[in-house]
Amino acid sequence: MIPIEYFLVLSAILFALGAYGALTRRNTIVVLMSIEIMLNAANLNFVAFSSYFNDVRGQVFALFSIAIAAAEVAVGLAILLNLMKTRETIDLQEIHILRW
Amino acid sequence: MNRQKVASIVSIAALLVIVLGSLLVVNWHAGDISQIGTEKVASALFDDYGIAFLVIGLVMFTAMLGGVFLAKEDEK
């Protein structure tokens, strides 16, 4: 019998790891993967609560969330390809036209 | 170790402490873990959330079109 706290702690740790990667890494692909880790932490919470409260809606929403994440990554990778073509770099420290 | 890294570590450690502390303090009134059959998931997906399922398909189709449009090589 696994208590639900285990899933929640794992999810919180995954989210923190993803946030750390998204904030500190300079490679854009690694940042995209960190964002995916954060999304998967949320999905883990959905599925854990769904199975502990015996309600299917959490799993359905996790499926929707995975689909949206797939769409997001497709567009993100295409934008990265374009960026690599035009700027010859995907280093986030050198792409600062939209920030200070 | 530059300033950005230190600020990230501090803020994420604070977030982690707050989240872990709060979720370990709360008494979740959760029952036992249950095996939800795939039939229930399928009926919820197609009966209750059929419209949302269609819209998700539309979104993924649009994302695919956008990805192909953004990534295609320029033709002379």
Backbone of each chain as nested JSON, in Angstrom:
{
  "chains": [
    {"id": "A", "residues": [
      {"number": 1, "name": "MET", "atoms": {"N": [0.851, -1.2, 0.0], "CA": [0.0, 0.0, 0.0], "C": [0.883, 1.245, 0.0]}},
      {"number": 2, "name": "ILE", "atoms": {"N": [0.854, 1.955, -1.074], "CA": [1.701, 3.142, -1.2], "C": [0.891, 4.367, -0.791]}},
      {"number": 3, "name": "PRO", "atoms": {"N": [1.351, 5.15, 0.162], "CA": [0.615, 6.379, 0.49], "C": [0.713, 7.38, -0.649]}},
      {"number": 4, "name": "ILE", "atoms": {"N": [-0.287, 8.25, -0.75], "CA": [-0.318, 9.198, -1.869], "C": [0.783, 10.237, -1.741]}},
      {"number": 5, "name": "GLU", "atoms": {"N": [1.289, 10.423, -0.496], "CA": [2.34, 11.429, -0.314], "C": [3.587, 11.098, -1.132]}},
      {"number": 6, "name": "TYR", "atoms": {"N": [3.842, 9.802, -1.329], "CA": [5.039, 9.439, -2.096], "C": [4.967, 10.007, -3.512]}},
      {"number": 7, "name": "PHE", "atoms": {"N": [3.79, 9.839, -4.131], "CA": [3.628, 10.359, -5.494], "C": [3.773, 11.874, -5.508]}},
      {"number": 8, "name": "LEU", "atoms": {"N": [3.194, 12.522, -4.486], "CA": [3.229, 13.988, -4.475], "C": [4.654, 14.488, -4.254]}},
      {"number": 9, "name": "VAL", "atoms": {"N": [5.417, 13.796, -3.385], "CA": [6.8, 14.213, -3.15], "C": [7.627, 14.018, -4.412]}},
      {"number": 10, "name": "LEU", "atoms": {"N": [7.445, 12.871, -5.076], "CA": [8.176, 12.628, -6.333], "C": [7.832, 13.698, -7.361]}},
      {"number": 11, "name": "SER", "atoms": {"N": [6.548, 14.043, -7.426], "CA": [6.12, 15.054, -8.392], "C": [6.736, 16.41, -8.066]}},
      {"number": 12, "name": "ALA", "atoms": {"N": [6.783, 16.765, -6.769], "CA": [7.362, 18.054, -6.396], "C": [8.847, 18.083, -6.729]}},
      {"number": 13, "name": "ILE", "atoms": {"N": [9.551, 16.956, -6.479], "CA": [10.985, 16.925, -6.778], "C": [11.221, 17.038, -8.28]}},
      {"number": 14, "name": "LEU", "atoms": {"N": [10.391, 16.323, -9.075], "CA": [10.514, 16.413, -10.531], "C": [10.278, 17.839, -11.006]}},
      {"number": 15, "name": "PHE", "atoms": {"N": [9.259, 18.497, -10.414], "CA": [8.959, 19.866, -10.835], "C": [10.123, 20.786, -10.507]}},
      {"number": 16, "name": "ALA", "atoms": {"N": [10.726, 20.59, -9.305], "CA": [11.841, 21.457, -8.928], "C": [13.035, 21.238, -9.855]}},
      {"number": 17, "name": "LEU", "atoms": {"N": [13.304, 19.974, -10.199], "CA": [14.403, 19.691, -11.126], "C": [14.163, 20.354, -12.473]}},
      {"number": 18, "name": "GLY", "atoms": {"N": [12.916, 20.234, -12.964], "CA": [12.602, 20.847, -14.25], "C": [12.725, 22.354, -14.208]}},
      {"number": 19, "name": "ALA", "atoms": {"N": [12.264, 22.962, -13.107], "CA": [12.355, 24.421, -12.998], "C": [13.805, 24.855, -12.926]}},
      {"number": 20, "name": "TYR", "atoms": {"N": [14.617, 24.094, -12.187], "CA": [16.042, 24.432, -12.112], "C": [16.681, 24.359, -13.499]}},
      {"number": 21, "name": "GLY", "atoms": {"N": [16.379, 23.293, -14.237], "CA": [16.952, 23.167, -15.574], "C": [16.485, 24.28, -16.503]}},
      {"number": 22, "name": "ALA", "atoms": {"N": [15.192, 24.619, -16.416], "CA": [14.661, 25.647, -17.312], "C": [15.249, 27.012, -16.983]}},
      {"number": 23, "name": "LEU", "atoms": {"N": [15.597, 27.248, -15.716], "CA": [16.097, 28.573, -15.346], "C": [17.593, 28.723, -15.572]}},
      {"number": 24, "name": "THR", "atoms": {"N": [18.361, 27.626, -15.464], "CA": [19.81, 27.801, -15.471], "C": [20.485, 27.334, -16.747]}},
      {"number": 25, "name": "ARG", "atoms": {"N": [19.895, 26.39, -17.464], "CA": [20.606, 25.847, -18.627], "C": [20.639, 26.861, -19.764]}},
      {"number": 26, "name": "ARG", "atoms": {"N": [21.661, 26.761, -20.584], "CA": [21.814, 27.693, -21.698], "C": [21.451, 27.059, -23.024]}},
      {"number": 27, "name": "ASN", "atoms": {"N": [21.42, 25.735, -23.08], "CA": [21.055, 25.051, -24.315], "C": [19.524, 24.998, -24.415]}},
      {"number": 28, "name": "THR", "atoms": {"N": [18.998, 25.474, -25.539], "CA": [17.553, 25.59, -25.656], "C": [16.853, 24.235, -25.652]}},
      {"number": 29, "name": "ILE", "atoms": {"N": [17.515, 23.211, -26.203], "CA": [16.882, 21.887, -26.225], "C": [16.756, 21.343, -24.817]}},
      {"number": 30, "name": "VAL", "atoms": {"N": [17.788, 21.599, -23.997], "CA": [17.726, 21.134, -22.607], "C": [16.614, 21.876, -21.854]}},
      {"number": 31, "name": "VAL", "atoms": {"N": [16.435, 23.163, -22.173], "CA": [15.356, 23.924, -21.53], "C": [13.999, 23.35, -21.927]}},
      {"number": 32, "name": "LEU", "atoms": {"N": [13.84, 22.993, -23.211], "CA": [12.574, 22.375, -23.642], "C": [12.334, 21.062, -22.907]}},
      {"number": 33, "name": "MET", "atoms": {"N": [13.405, 20.269, -22.721], "CA": [13.23, 18.997, -22.019], "C": [12.882, 19.24, -20.562]}},
      {"number": 34, "name": "SER", "atoms": {"N": [13.435, 20.297, -19.963], "CA": [13.093, 20.602, -18.573], "C": [11.627, 20.994, -18.442]}},
      {"number": 35, "name": "ILE", "atoms": {"N": [11.133, 21.749, -19.429], "CA": [9.714, 22.112, -19.411], "C": [8.85, 20.863, -19.505]}},
      {"number": 36, "name": "GLU", "atoms": {"N": [9.309, 19.894, -20.316], "CA": [8.565, 18.632, -20.404], "C": [8.565, 17.898, -19.068]}},
      {"number": 37, "name": "ILE", "atoms": {"N": [9.69, 17.961, -18.34], "CA": [9.731, 17.31, -17.023], "C": [8.701, 17.947, -16.094]}},
      {"number": 38, "name": "MET", "atoms": {"N": [8.584, 19.278, -16.155], "CA": [7.599, 19.952, -15.293], "C": [6.175, 19.532, -15.664]}},
      {"number": 39, "name": "LEU", "atoms": {"N": [5.899, 19.44, -16.976], "CA": [4.563, 19.002, -17.405], "C": [4.286, 17.585, -16.93]}},
      {"number": 40, "name": "ASN", "atoms": {"N": [5.315, 16.724, -16.97], "CA": [5.104, 15.347, -16.549], "C": [4.9, 15.247, -15.049]}},
      {"number": 41, "name": "ALA", "atoms": {"N": [5.495, 16.165, -14.277], "CA": [5.231, 16.187, -12.843], "C": [3.753, 16.47, -12.588]}},
      {"number": 42, "name": "ALA", "atoms": {"N": [3.198, 17.419, -13.335], "CA": [1.765, 17.705, -13.191], "C": [0.918, 16.503, -13.604]}},
      {"number": 43, "name": "ASN", "atoms": {"N": [1.33, 15.811, -14.679], "CA": [0.587, 14.623, -15.116], "C": [0.61, 13.538, -14.05]}},
      {"number": 44, "name": "LEU", "atoms": {"N": [1.759, 13.405, -13.378], "CA": [1.872, 12.396, -12.321], "C": [0.877, 12.693, -11.201]}},
      {"number": 45, "name": "ASN", "atoms": {"N": [0.739, 13.98, -10.851], "CA": [-0.249, 14.349, -9.834], "C": [-1.656, 14.007, -10.293]}},
      {"number": 46, "name": "PHE", "atoms": {"N": [-1.965, 14.322, -11.554], "CA": [-3.29, 13.997, -12.1], "C": [-3.597, 12.511, -11.928]}},
      {"number": 47, "name": "VAL", "atoms": {"N": [-2.642, 11.667, -12.362], "CA": [-2.907, 10.232, -12.361], "C": [-2.961, 9.693, -10.934]}},
      {"number": 48, "name": "ALA", "atoms": {"N": [-2.092, 10.223, -10.047], "CA": [-2.096, 9.738, -8.668], "C": [-3.434, 10.053, -7.998]}},
      {"number": 49, "name": "PHE", "atoms": {"N": [-3.892, 11.306, -8.106], "CA": [-5.168, 11.652, -7.477], "C": [-6.32, 10.898, -8.125]}},
      {"number": 50, "name": "SER", "atoms": {"N": [-6.232, 10.697, -9.445], "CA": [-7.291, 9.966, -10.132], "C": [-7.413, 8.551, -9.589]}},
      {"number": 51, "name": "SER", "atoms": {"N": [-6.285, 7.893, -9.367], "CA": [-6.405, 6.501, -8.94], "C": [-6.698, 6.4, -7.451]}},
      {"number": 52, "name": "TYR", "atoms": {"N": [-6.303, 7.406, -6.639], "CA": [-6.624, 7.317, -5.215], "C": [-8.066, 7.703, -4.928]}},
      {"number": 53, "name": "PHE", "atoms": {"N": [-8.638, 8.597, -5.731], "CA": [-10.029, 8.972, -5.512], "C": [-10.977, 8.198, -6.42]}},
      {"number": 54, "name": "ASN", "atoms": {"N": [-10.438, 7.213, -7.152], "CA": [-11.235, 6.33, -8.001], "C": [-12.119, 7.102, -8.97]}},
      {"number": 55, "name": "ASP", "atoms": {"N": [-11.485, 8.044, -9.682], "CA": [-12.203, 8.929, -10.582], "C": [-11.413, 8.978, -11.891]}},
      {"number": 56, "name": "VAL", "atoms": {"N": [-12.083, 8.69, -13.014], "CA": [-11.33, 8.584, -14.261], "C": [-10.95, 9.93, -14.845]}},
      {"number": 57, "name": "ARG", "atoms": {"N": [-11.562, 11.011, -14.344], "CA": [-11.353, 12.292, -15.016], "C": [-9.897, 12.73, -14.993]}},
      {"number": 58, "name": "GLY", "atoms": {"N": [-9.192, 12.381, -13.901], "CA": [-7.778, 12.742, -13.826], "C": [-6.972, 12.11, -14.953]}},
      {"number": 59, "name": "GLN", "atoms": {"N": [-7.26, 10.847, -15.254], "CA": [-6.513, 10.193, -16.328], "C": [-6.847, 10.792, -17.681]}},
      {"number": 60, "name": "VAL", "atoms": {"N": [-8.13, 11.161, -17.872], "CA": [-8.515, 11.785, -19.14], "C": [-7.787, 13.117, -19.304]}},
      {"number": 61, "name": "PHE", "atoms": {"N": [-7.731, 13.886, -18.214], "CA": [-7.045, 15.176, -18.32], "C": [-5.554, 14.988, -18.519]}},
      {"number": 62, "name": "ALA", "atoms": {"N": [-4.972, 13.937, -17.924], "CA": [-3.555, 13.664, -18.158], "C": [-3.311, 13.348, -19.626]}},
      {"number": 63, "name": "LEU", "atoms": {"N": [-4.243, 12.587, -20.249], "CA": [-4.114, 12.303, -21.684], "C": [-4.158, 13.585, -22.503]}},
      {"number": 64, "name": "PHE", "atoms": {"N": [-5.117, 14.473, -22.182], "CA": [-5.2, 15.745, -22.902], "C": [-3.912, 16.535, -22.73]}},
      {"number": 65, "name": "SER", "atoms": {"N": [-3.386, 16.53, -21.506], "CA": [-2.179, 17.29, -21.223], "C": [-0.988, 16.754, -22.013]}},
      {"number": 66, "name": "ILE", "atoms": {"N": [-0.906, 15.415, -22.138], "CA": [0.186, 14.832, -22.921], "C": [0.067, 15.247, -24.386]}},
      {"number": 67, "name": "ALA", "atoms": {"N": [-1.187, 15.281, -24.897], "CA": [-1.388, 15.666, -26.303], "C": [-0.958, 17.108, -26.523]}},
      {"number": 68, "name": "ILE", "atoms": {"N": [-1.359, 17.998, -25.581], "CA": [-0.97, 19.398, -25.729], "C": [0.549, 19.545, -25.654]}},
      {"number": 69, "name": "ALA", "atoms": {"N": [1.201, 18.749, -24.771], "CA": [2.656, 18.823, -24.658], "C": [3.316, 18.397, -25.961]}},
      {"number": 70, "name": "ALA", "atoms": {"N": [2.729, 17.381, -26.622], "CA": [3.301, 16.934, -27.892], "C": [3.198, 18.037, -28.94]}},
      {"number": 71, "name": "ALA", "atoms": {"N": [2.033, 18.704, -29.0], "CA": [1.867, 19.792, -29.967], "C": [2.852, 20.912, -29.674]}},
      {"number": 72, "name": "GLU", "atoms": {"N": [3.013, 21.22, -28.393], "CA": [3.91, 22.306, -28.009], "C": [5.338, 21.996, -28.409]}},
      {"number": 73, "name": "VAL", "atoms": {"N": [5.764, 20.753, -28.191], "CA": [7.143, 20.403, -28.523], "C": [7.365, 20.413, -30.025]}},
      {"number": 74, "name": "ALA", "atoms": {"N": [6.337, 20.037, -30.811], "CA": [6.507, 20.073, -32.266], "C": [6.769, 21.493, -32.735]}},
      {"number": 75, "name": "VAL", "atoms": {"N": [5.94, 22.447, -32.245], "CA": [6.133, 23.839, -32.657], "C": [7.454, 24.383, -32.117]}},
      {"number": 76, "name": "GLY", "atoms": {"N": [7.785, 24.014, -30.855], "CA": [9.019, 24.521, -30.257], "C": [10.252, 24.063, -31.016]}},
      {"number": 77, "name": "LEU", "atoms": {"N": [10.274, 22.794, -31.416], "CA": [11.441, 22.308, -32.149], "C": [11.533, 22.96, -33.52]}},
      {"number": 78, "name": "ALA", "atoms": {"N": [10.37, 23.225, -34.147], "CA": [10.412, 23.902, -35.448], "C": [10.963, 25.319, -35.282]}},
      {"number": 79, "name": "ILE", "atoms": {"N": [10.544, 26.006, -34.212], "CA": [11.073, 27.35, -33.959], "C": [12.58, 27.283, -33.722]}},
      {"number": 80, "name": "LEU", "atoms": {"N": [13.029, 26.256, -33.007], "CA": [14.465, 26.1, -32.762], "C": [15.226, 25.9, -34.061]}},
      {"number": 81, "name": "LEU", "atoms": {"N": [14.65, 25.086, -34.965], "CA": [15.301, 24.87, -36.257], "C": [15.464, 26.19, -36.997]}},
      {"number": 82, "name": "ASN", "atoms": {"N": [14.386, 26.994, -36.983], "CA": [14.443, 28.285, -37.652], "C": [15.481, 29.189, -37.018]}},
      {"number": 83, "name": "LEU", "atoms": {"N": [15.545, 29.157, -35.685], "CA": [16.496, 29.987, -34.951], "C": [17.918, 29.595, -35.316]}},
      {"number": 84, "name": "MET", "atoms": {"N": [18.145, 28.278, -35.376], "CA": [19.483, 27.793, -35.73], "C": [19.843, 28.237, -37.142]}},
      {"number": 85, "name": "LYS", "atoms": {"N": [18.81, 28.278, -38.034], "CA": [19.095, 28.644, -39.416], "C": [19.427, 30.125, -39.533]}},
      {"number": 86, "name": "THR", "atoms": {"N": [18.7, 30.959, -38.758], "CA": [18.882, 32.399, -38.93], "C": [19.993, 32.955, -38.054]}},
      {"number": 87, "name": "ARG", "atoms": {"N": [20.129, 32.464, -36.805], "CA": [21.097, 33.059, -35.886], "C": [22.347, 32.231, -35.71]}},
      {"number": 88, "name": "GLU", "atoms": {"N": [22.38, 31.004, -36.208], "CA": [23.541, 30.124, -36.11], "C": [23.887, 29.751, -34.682]}},
      {"number": 89, "name": "THR", "atoms": {"N": [22.922, 29.915, -33.742], "CA": [23.169, 29.506, -32.363], "C": [21.843, 29.197, -31.692]}},
      {"number": 90, "name": "ILE", "atoms": {"N": [21.889, 28.304, -30.689], "CA": [20.707, 28.121, -29.853], "C": [21.073, 28.365, -28.395]}},
      {"number": 91, "name": "ASP", "atoms": {"N": [22.167, 29.112, -28.182], "CA": [22.574, 29.463, -26.827], "C": [21.678, 30.586, -26.31]}},
      {"number": 92, "name": "LEU", "atoms": {"N": [21.032, 30.341, -25.188], "CA": [20.042, 31.308, -24.701], "C": [20.677, 32.596, -24.197]}},
      {"number": 93, "name": "GLN", "atoms": {"N": [21.985, 32.559, -23.882], "CA": [22.625, 33.802, -23.433], "C": [22.824, 34.765, -24.607]}},
      {"number": 94, "name": "GLU", "atoms": {"N": [22.862, 34.215, -25.811], "CA": [23.116, 35.075, -26.978], "C": [21.832, 35.477, -27.682]}},
      {"number": 95, "name": "ILE", "atoms": {"N": [20.711, 34.86, -27.341], "CA": [19.429, 35.226, -27.946], "C": [18.709, 36.096, -26.935]}},
      {"number": 96, "name": "HIS", "atoms": {"N": [18.928, 37.406, -26.997], "CA": [18.339, 38.27, -25.964], "C": [17.65, 39.465, -26.588]}},
      {"number": 97, "name": "ILE", "atoms": {"N": [17.084, 39.266, -27.786], "CA": [16.441, 40.411, -28.441], "C": [15.113, 40.741, -27.761]}},
      {"number": 98, "name": "LEU", "atoms": {"N": [14.489, 39.767, -27.092], "CA": [13.201, 40.006, -26.443], "C": [13.342, 40.192, -24.941]}},
      {"number": 99, "name": "ARG", "atoms": {"N": [14.566, 40.336, -24.438], "CA": [14.729, 40.564, -22.994], "C": [15.947, 41.447, -22.8]}},
      {"number": 100, "name": "TRP", "atoms": {"N": [16.158, 41.913, -21.559], "CA": [17.331, 42.723, -21.307], "C": [18.461, 41.862, -20.801]}}
    ]},
    {"id": "B", "residues": [
      {"number": 1, "name": "MET", "atoms": {"N": [29.974, 29.861, -10.492], "CA": [28.596, 30.02, -9.98], "C": [28.203, 31.493, -10.102]}},
      {"number": 2, "name": "ASN", "atoms": {"N": [27.429, 31.801, -11.12], "CA": [27.07, 33.205, -11.29], "C": [25.789, 33.526, -10.531]}},
      {"number": 3, "name": "ARG", "atoms": {"N": [25.407, 34.795, -10.644], "CA": [24.271, 35.258, -9.83], "C": [22.967, 34.59, -10.241]}},
      {"number": 4, "name": "GLN", "atoms": {"N": [22.827, 34.336, -11.551], "CA": [21.574, 33.733, -12.028], "C": [21.373, 32.344, -11.436]}},
      {"number": 5, "name": "LYS", "atoms": {"N": [22.47, 31.584, -11.386], "CA": [22.376, 30.229, -10.864], "C": [22.025, 30.252, -9.378]}},
      {"number": 6, "name": "VAL", "atoms": {"N": [22.683, 31.161, -8.627], "CA": [22.416, 31.237, -7.187], "C": [20.966, 31.627, -6.934]}},
      {"number": 7, "name": "ALA", "atoms": {"N": [20.481, 32.632, -7.69], "CA": [19.091, 33.071, -7.509], "C": [18.134, 31.937, -7.84]}},
      {"number": 8, "name": "SER", "atoms": {"N": [18.425, 31.168, -8.919], "CA": [17.549, 30.049, -9.277], "C": [17.522, 29.007, -8.174]}},
      {"number": 9, "name": "ILE", "atoms": {"N": [18.724, 28.667, -7.667], "CA": [18.776, 27.624, -6.635], "C": [18.007, 28.064, -5.395]}},
      {"number": 10, "name": "VAL", "atoms": {"N": [18.193, 29.318, -4.996], "CA": [17.518, 29.805, -3.779], "C": [16.004, 29.783, -3.964]}},
      {"number": 11, "name": "SER", "atoms": {"N": [15.528, 30.307, -5.112], "CA": [14.075, 30.382, -5.288], "C": [13.463, 28.998, -5.421]}},
      {"number": 12, "name": "ILE", "atoms": {"N": [14.157, 28.077, -6.113], "CA": [13.591, 26.741, -6.282], "C": [13.648, 25.964, -4.976]}},
      {"number": 13, "name": "ALA", "atoms": {"N": [14.7, 26.184, -4.17], "CA": [14.741, 25.527, -2.858], "C": [13.602, 26.027, -1.982]}},
      {"number": 14, "name": "ALA", "atoms": {"N": [13.325, 27.326, -2.043], "CA": [12.203, 27.867, -1.263], "C": [10.888, 27.246, -1.726]}},
      {"number": 15, "name": "LEU", "atoms": {"N": [10.708, 27.173, -3.049], "CA": [9.486, 26.551, -3.594], "C": [9.336, 25.112, -3.136]}},
      {"number": 16, "name": "LEU", "atoms": {"N": [10.461, 24.363, -3.203], "CA": [10.42, 22.95, -2.834], "C": [10.077, 22.782, -1.364]}},
      {"number": 17, "name": "VAL", "atoms": {"N": [10.689, 23.635, -0.514], "CA": [10.425, 23.535, 0.924], "C": [8.958, 23.819, 1.207]}},
      {"number": 18, "name": "ILE", "atoms": {"N": [8.42, 24.876, 0.575], "CA": [7.017, 25.234, 0.824], "C": [6.095, 24.114, 0.357]}},
      {"number": 19, "name": "VAL", "atoms": {"N": [6.344, 23.601, -0.87], "CA": [5.453, 22.576, -1.424], "C": [5.532, 21.293, -0.611]}},
      {"number": 20, "name": "LEU", "atoms": {"N": [6.774, 20.844, -0.324], "CA": [6.91, 19.59, 0.422], "C": [6.329, 19.728, 1.821]}},
      {"number": 21, "name": "GLY", "atoms": {"N": [6.601, 20.866, 2.483], "CA": [6.067, 21.067, 3.821], "C": [4.552, 21.047, 3.831]}},
      {"number": 22, "name": "SER", "atoms": {"N": [3.955, 21.757, 2.869], "CA": [2.491, 21.827, 2.883], "C": [1.871, 20.479, 2.537]}},
      {"number": 23, "name": "LEU", "atoms": {"N": [2.462, 19.751, 1.586], "CA": [1.791, 18.491, 1.213], "C": [2.046, 17.39, 2.214]}},
      {"number": 24, "name": "LEU", "atoms": {"N": [3.091, 17.542, 3.063], "CA": [3.272, 16.544, 4.111], "C": [2.447, 16.864, 5.344]}},
      {"number": 25, "name": "VAL", "atoms": {"N": [2.071, 18.163, 5.497], "CA": [1.266, 18.543, 6.658], "C": [-0.202, 18.17, 6.437]}},
      {"number": 26, "name": "VAL", "atoms": {"N": [-0.67, 18.378, 5.185], "CA": [-2.087, 18.148, 4.899], "C": [-2.434, 16.675, 5.06]}},
      {"number": 27, "name": "ASN", "atoms": {"N": [-3.591, 16.399, 5.628], "CA": [-4.079, 15.033, 5.73], "C": [-4.986, 14.756, 4.534]}},
      {"number": 28, "name": "TRP", "atoms": {"N": [-4.454, 14.044, 3.548], "CA": [-5.247, 13.756, 2.349], "C": [-6.245, 12.656, 2.688]}},
      {"number": 29, "name": "HIS", "atoms": {"N": [-7.5, 12.911, 2.407], "CA": [-8.513, 11.896, 2.681], "C": [-8.626, 10.971, 1.49]}},
      {"number": 30, "name": "ALA", "atoms": {"N": [-7.495, 10.404, 1.106], "CA": [-7.479, 9.53, -0.057], "C": [-7.682, 8.1, 0.387]}},
      {"number": 31, "name": "GLY", "atoms": {"N": [-8.464, 7.379, -0.399], "CA": [-8.674, 5.973, -0.093], "C": [-7.513, 5.132, -0.574]}},
      {"number": 32, "name": "ASP", "atoms": {"N": [-7.782, 3.874, -0.805], "CA": [-6.745, 2.998, -1.323], "C": [-6.517, 3.283, -2.801]}},
      {"number": 33, "name": "ILE", "atoms": {"N": [-5.344, 2.875, -3.247], "CA": [-5.063, 3.014, -4.675], "C": [-5.964, 2.016, -5.407]}},
      {"number": 34, "name": "SER", "atoms": {"N": [-6.501, 2.458, -6.566], "CA": [-7.477, 1.611, -7.252], "C": [-7.054, 1.415, -8.69]}},
      {"number": 35, "name": "GLN", "atoms": {"N": [-7.447, 0.291, -9.218], "CA": [-7.18, 0.004, -10.617], "C": [-8.386, 0.464, -11.425]}},
      {"number": 36, "name": "ILE", "atoms": {"N": [-8.209, 1.534, -12.177], "CA": [-9.28, 1.999, -13.042], "C": [-9.11, 1.319, -14.39]}},
      {"number": 37, "name": "GLY", "atoms": {"N": [-10.115, 0.583, -14.82], "CA": [-9.993, -0.129, -16.078], "C": [-9.941, 0.823, -17.257]}},
      {"number": 38, "name": "THR", "atoms": {"N": [-9.375, 0.318, -18.361], "CA": [-9.29, 1.168, -19.539], "C": [-10.665, 1.434, -20.134]}},
      {"number": 39, "name": "GLU", "atoms": {"N": [-11.631, 0.549, -19.844], "CA": [-12.967, 0.784, -20.407], "C": [-13.585, 2.05, -19.844]}},
      {"number": 40, "name": "LYS", "atoms": {"N": [-13.388, 2.264, -18.515], "CA": [-13.942, 3.477, -17.909], "C": [-13.278, 4.72, -18.491]}},
      {"number": 41, "name": "VAL", "atoms": {"N": [-11.948, 4.641, -18.66], "CA": [-11.232, 5.784, -19.224], "C": [-11.728, 6.055, -20.636]}},
      {"number": 42, "name": "ALA", "atoms": {"N": [-11.919, 4.984, -21.409], "CA": [-12.35, 5.164, -22.794], "C": [-13.741, 5.775, -22.845]}},
      {"number": 43, "name": "SER", "atoms": {"N": [-14.651, 5.296, -21.974], "CA": [-16.013, 5.845, -22.055], "C": [-16.03, 7.292, -21.596]}},
      {"number": 44, "name": "ALA", "atoms": {"N": [-15.213, 7.634, -20.587], "CA": [-15.152, 9.044, -20.18], "C": [-14.563, 9.892, -21.287]}},
      {"number": 45, "name": "LEU", "atoms": {"N": [-13.529, 9.353, -21.954], "CA": [-12.837, 10.12, -22.998], "C": [-13.758, 10.39, -24.175]}},
      {"number": 46, "name": "PHE", "atoms": {"N": [-14.538, 9.366, -24.584], "CA": [-15.313, 9.532, -25.813], "C": [-16.735, 9.993, -25.553]}},
      {"number": 47, "name": "ASP", "atoms": {"N": [-17.296, 9.694, -24.374], "CA": [-18.666, 10.111, -24.102], "C": [-18.721, 11.491, -23.453]}},
      {"number": 48, "name": "ASP", "atoms": {"N": [-18.012, 11.634, -22.309], "CA": [-18.126, 12.888, -21.57], "C": [-17.289, 13.999, -22.187]}},
      {"number": 49, "name": "TYR", "atoms": {"N": [-16.129, 13.633, -22.733], "CA": [-15.217, 14.66, -23.229], "C": [-14.976, 14.514, -24.72]}},
      {"number": 50, "name": "GLY", "atoms": {"N": [-15.991, 14.101, -25.468], "CA": [-15.815, 13.906, -26.902], "C": [-15.467, 15.183, -27.641]}},
      {"number": 51, "name": "ILE", "atoms": {"N": [-16.156, 16.284, -27.281], "CA": [-15.885, 17.562, -27.951], "C": [-14.45, 17.993, -27.69]}},
      {"number": 52, "name": "ALA", "atoms": {"N": [-14.026, 17.867, -26.41], "CA": [-12.649, 18.256, -26.073], "C": [-11.651, 17.395, -26.827]}},
      {"number": 53, "name": "PHE", "atoms": {"N": [-11.989, 16.11, -26.997], "CA": [-11.102, 15.214, -27.737], "C": [-10.951, 15.674, -29.184]}},
      {"number": 54, "name": "LEU", "atoms": {"N": [-12.077, 16.079, -29.787], "CA": [-12.013, 16.577, -31.165], "C": [-11.18, 17.845, -31.251]}},
      {"number": 55, "name": "VAL", "atoms": {"N": [-11.381, 18.734, -30.264], "CA": [-10.638, 19.994, -30.286], "C": [-9.141, 19.738, -30.119]}},
      {"number": 56, "name": "ILE", "atoms": {"N": [-8.791, 18.747, -29.265], "CA": [-7.377, 18.394, -29.099], "C": [-6.798, 17.904, -30.42]}},
      {"number": 57, "name": "GLY", "atoms": {"N": [-7.602, 17.098, -31.14], "CA": [-7.135, 16.643, -32.443], "C": [-6.894, 17.796, -33.396]}},
      {"number": 58, "name": "LEU", "atoms": {"N": [-7.799, 18.778, -33.361], "CA": [-7.635, 19.963, -34.209], "C": [-6.365, 20.719, -33.833]}},
      {"number": 59, "name": "VAL", "atoms": {"N": [-6.148, 20.866, -32.522], "CA": [-4.956, 21.577, -32.045], "C": [-3.687, 20.865, -32.501]}},
      {"number": 60, "name": "MET", "atoms": {"N": [-3.685, 19.527, -32.395], "CA": [-2.481, 18.796, -32.806], "C": [-2.273, 18.884, -34.307]}},
      {"number": 61, "name": "PHE", "atoms": {"N": [-3.373, 18.866, -35.067], "CA": [-3.25, 19.011, -36.521], "C": [-2.668, 20.377, -36.87]}},
      {"number": 62, "name": "THR", "atoms": {"N": [-3.177, 21.424, -36.198], "CA": [-2.67, 22.765, -36.456], "C": [-1.196, 22.881, -36.067]}},
      {"number": 63, "name": "ALA", "atoms": {"N": [-0.833, 22.246, -34.938], "CA": [0.566, 22.288, -34.517], "C": [1.46, 21.591, -35.523]}},
      {"number": 64, "name": "MET", "atoms": {"N": [0.949, 20.473, -36.089], "CA": [1.743, 19.768, -37.094], "C": [1.935, 20.645, -38.324]}},
      {"number": 65, "name": "LEU", "atoms": {"N": [0.83, 21.298, -38.773], "CA": [0.951, 22.182, -39.936], "C": [1.927, 23.314, -39.645]}},
      {"number": 66, "name": "GLY", "atoms": {"N": [1.803, 23.905, -38.452], "CA": [2.693, 25.014, -38.103], "C": [4.131, 24.577, -38.014]}},
      {"number": 67, "name": "GLY", "atoms": {"N": [4.365, 23.387, -37.444], "CA": [5.733, 22.892, -37.347], "C": [6.338, 22.665, -38.715]}},
      {"number": 68, "name": "VAL", "atoms": {"N": [5.562, 22.069, -39.609], "CA": [6.08, 21.826, -40.962], "C": [6.334, 23.138, -41.674]}},
      {"number": 69, "name": "PHE", "atoms": {"N": [5.406, 24.111, -41.488], "CA": [5.574, 25.399, -42.155], "C": [6.811, 26.114, -41.639]}},
      {"number": 70, "name": "LEU", "atoms": {"N": [7.037, 26.059, -40.313], "CA": [8.179, 26.77, -39.749], "C": [9.496, 26.105, -40.117]}},
      {"number": 71, "name": "ALA", "atoms": {"N": [9.487, 24.77, -40.243], "CA": [10.752, 24.065, -40.397], "C": [11.126, 23.819, -41.841]}},
      {"number": 72, "name": "LYS", "atoms": {"N": [10.241, 24.154, -42.782], "CA": [10.536, 23.772, -44.162], "C": [11.669, 24.635, -44.734]}},
      {"number": 73, "name": "GLU", "atoms": {"N": [12.414, 24.024, -45.611], "CA": [13.506, 24.738, -46.251], "C": [12.939, 25.725, -47.26]}},
      {"number": 74, "name": "ASP", "atoms": {"N": [13.602, 26.85, -47.378], "CA": [13.151, 27.833, -48.357], "C": [13.484, 27.342, -49.763]}},
      {"number": 75, "name": "GLU", "atoms": {"N": [12.46, 27.47, -50.637], "CA": [12.694, 27.063, -52.017], "C": [13.026, 28.284, -52.841]}},
      {"number": 76, "name": "LYS", "atoms": {"N": [13.968, 28.109, -53.704], "CA": [14.375, 29.243, -54.531], "C": [13.329, 29.525, -55.631]}}
    ]}
  ]
}
